[in-house]
């Protein structure tokens, strides 16, 4: 199974904050009010994403720690990253960003 090349074009928006513990983490997009819960492996992937790792590097790193087939690991990491993207917790630099809530709000207000 081929792994998608999601490299440096993906980034974590600055509006996403995290609270981590030994069990995992909670991610919060403060601009959109969206919460996302991570287990400890999800947190490990999140930490690697913050360091700029791409999917292949994440799979390589996790494969050293877990006894799982490479194909299954690739599929799991791909699905997890797609879920982060669909939740807008991981965004594509190549996609034009629609106006954020506060930008839209302030753009509609005009002073007299």
Beta strands, then each sheet from edge to edge (+ up, - down):
strand 1: 10-11
strand 2: 16-21
strand 3: 24-29
strand 4: 34-39
strand 5: 91-92
sheet 1: 1+ 5-
sheet 2: 2+ 3- 4+
end
